[in-house]
């Protein structure tokens, strides 16, 4: 049960990500933007999330993945969420363990002003941007 919004060469779906399949999407995608989705789900669902992305991306397709890394602070500040912290090693672990990923490239890293967020116990916060390319 997805709501679908379509335009010229673009489709947006609204619904439960974990229920996505080719029937819901009408096919596979050339590009997927993940802007804060991976960081929004419980960490124990990350492997399932990546598996579904692999089922949705066309061979040779690309995923633009944007996550936050609560790099410094106390234990509760670094592990609280959502949004949950996802560092570079976790991205490489999750996507590198698949059979559909050709490459994982970190293309940007920006330190955010942590004072603008309500994240007690976090001293330094970074936004990380990756391009993940599916095998042909």
C-alpha positions as CSV (number, residue, x, y, z in Angstrom):
1,X,0.0,0.0,0.0
2,X,2.1,2.9,-1.4
3,X,1.1,6.3,-2.5
4,X,2.8,7.1,-5.8
5,X,3.6,10.6,-7.1
6,X,4.8,10.7,-10.7
7,X,6.3,13.3,-12.9
8,X,8.4,13.4,-16.0
9,X,11.2,10.8,-15.5
10,X,10.6,10.8,-11.7
11,X,8.5,8.8,-9.3
12,X,8.1,9.2,-5.5
13,X,6.6,6.6,-3.3
14,X,5.2,7.1,0.2
15,X,4.9,4.0,2.4
16,X,6.8,1.3,4.4
17,X,10.3,1.0,3.0
18,X,10.6,-2.6,4.2
19,X,7.6,-3.6,2.0
20,X,9.2,-2.2,-1.2
21,X,9.6,-4.6,-4.1
22,X,9.3,-4.4,-7.9
23,X,5.5,-4.6,-7.8
24,X,5.4,-1.5,-5.6
25,X,8.0,0.5,-7.5
26,X,7.1,-0.7,-11.0
27,X,10.7,-1.6,-11.6
28,X,14.2,-0.8,-10.6
29,X,15.8,2.6,-10.2
30,X,18.9,4.2,-11.9
31,X,19.4,6.5,-8.9
32,X,18.4,6.4,-5.2
33,X,18.8,9.3,-2.8
34,X,19.1,8.3,0.9
35,X,19.1,11.6,2.8
36,X,18.9,10.6,6.4
37,X,17.0,7.3,5.9
38,X,19.7,4.9,7.1
39,X,20.2,7.0,10.2
40,X,16.5,7.0,11.0
41,X,16.1,3.2,11.4
42,X,17.1,1.0,14.3
43,X,20.7,-0.3,13.8
44,X,19.5,-3.9,13.8
45,X,17.6,-3.2,10.6
46,X,20.5,-1.8,8.6
47,X,21.4,-5.1,6.8
48,X,17.8,-5.6,5.7
49,X,17.7,-2.0,4.6
50,X,20.8,-2.4,2.4
51,X,19.5,-5.7,1.0
52,X,16.3,-3.9,-0.1
53,X,18.3,-1.1,-1.7
54,X,20.2,-3.8,-3.7
55,X,16.9,-5.2,-4.9
56,X,15.8,-1.8,-6.1
57,X,18.8,-0.4,-7.9
58,X,19.5,-1.2,-11.5
59,X,22.8,-2.7,-12.5
60,X,25.3,0.2,-12.8
61,X,22.9,2.4,-10.8
62,X,24.1,4.8,-8.1
63,X,23.0,5.6,-4.6
64,X,23.7,9.0,-3.0
65,X,23.9,8.2,0.7
66,X,24.0,11.0,3.3
67,X,24.5,10.1,7.0
68,X,25.5,11.7,10.2
69,X,28.4,10.6,12.4
70,X,28.2,11.6,16.1
71,X,32.0,11.3,16.2
72,X,32.8,12.7,19.6
73,X,30.9,12.9,22.9
74,X,29.8,10.7,25.8
75,X,28.6,7.1,25.2
76,X,24.9,8.0,25.4
77,X,25.3,11.0,23.1
78,X,27.1,8.9,20.4
79,X,24.7,6.0,20.5
80,X,21.3,7.8,21.0
81,X,18.9,8.2,18.2
82,X,17.2,8.5,15.9
83,X,19.0,9.9,14.1
84,X,21.5,7.2,14.8
85,X,25.2,7.7,14.1
86,X,26.6,5.9,11.0
87,X,30.3,6.3,10.5
88,X,32.4,5.6,7.5
89,X,33.4,2.1,8.7
90,X,29.8,1.2,9.2
91,X,28.9,2.3,5.6
92,X,31.8,0.2,4.2
93,X,30.8,-2.8,6.4
94,X,27.2,-2.7,5.3
95,X,27.6,-2.1,1.6
96,X,30.9,-3.9,1.3
97,X,29.4,-7.1,2.6
98,X,26.9,-7.3,-0.4
99,X,27.4,-9.0,-3.7
100,X,25.8,-6.1,-5.7
101,X,28.1,-3.2,-4.8
102,X,30.9,-2.3,-7.2
103,X,32.3,0.7,-5.3
104,X,31.8,2.9,-2.2
105,X,33.3,6.4,-2.4
106,X,33.1,9.0,0.3
107,X,32.7,12.3,-1.6
108,X,32.3,14.8,1.2
109,X,32.6,15.3,4.9
110,X,31.3,18.4,6.7
111,X,31.5,19.2,10.3
112,X,28.1,20.5,11.5
113,X,27.5,23.1,14.2
114,X,26.3,20.7,17.0
115,X,24.7,23.6,18.9
116,X,21.9,23.8,16.4
117,X,20.8,20.2,17.2
118,X,19.2,18.7,20.4
119,X,21.8,16.1,20.9
120,X,23.0,16.1,24.5
121,X,26.4,14.5,25.0
122,X,27.5,15.0,21.4
123,X,30.6,17.2,21.0
124,X,31.3,16.9,17.3
125,X,28.9,16.0,14.5
126,X,29.7,15.3,10.9
127,X,27.6,14.8,7.7
128,X,29.2,12.2,5.4
129,X,28.2,11.8,1.8
130,X,28.9,8.6,-0.2
131,X,28.3,7.5,-3.8
132,X,27.6,3.8,-3.9
133,X,27.7,2.2,-7.4
134,X,26.0,-1.1,-8.2
135,X,27.8,-3.7,-10.3
136,X,26.8,-3.9,-14.0
